[in-house]
C-alpha cells in the first residue's frame, strides 16, 4: 500500500503513467476509487496522481487539518513531493474547492483546472473575485508567456462522470 507522509499525515495514493501531470482530487464522500475508470485511460499518455484526502479510506484520520486551508496545504506538499510541474487539477465535489484554492494561491504552478459537480457553486463568486482582486493569473501569464486555463466541466448526479466529459478533459489537458 503506497503512502506518503505530507503535512503531518500519511496519505494513501496511486501514481500511474508517464507524461504531463494530472492530479485527481475526490469529493467529501468519495475516495480515489472514484477515478478508477478514468486513471487507466489517462495513464496511457499522462502521469496520473490520485490520493485519498485526509481521513478518507486508507489515508490516516488526524485530530486536526480538515480546513480548506490545510487541505490545500496537503495538496501543495503532495505535488511538491512528486515533483509535478504545472499539473492539470481534476476535481469533483468538495475536491473542486481545494483545487480552486490551490490554483488561486499558486497560479504559476497550475496548467489548468477541471471542476466537476461543484456543489459549492453558491460560493464560487468569492473565488473568482479573489482571483480578479489579486490578478495572479494575468500577472503570471504575462511573465510565463503561457497562461493557466480554467476548465469547467458540468457535473451531474450520476455515480461516475460521463465518458464524454472525460474525453473533453483529455482534449483540454493536451493543450
Order of alpha helices (4+ residues) and beta strands (2+ residues): beta-beta-beta-alpha-beta-alpha-beta-alpha-beta-alpha-alpha-beta-alpha
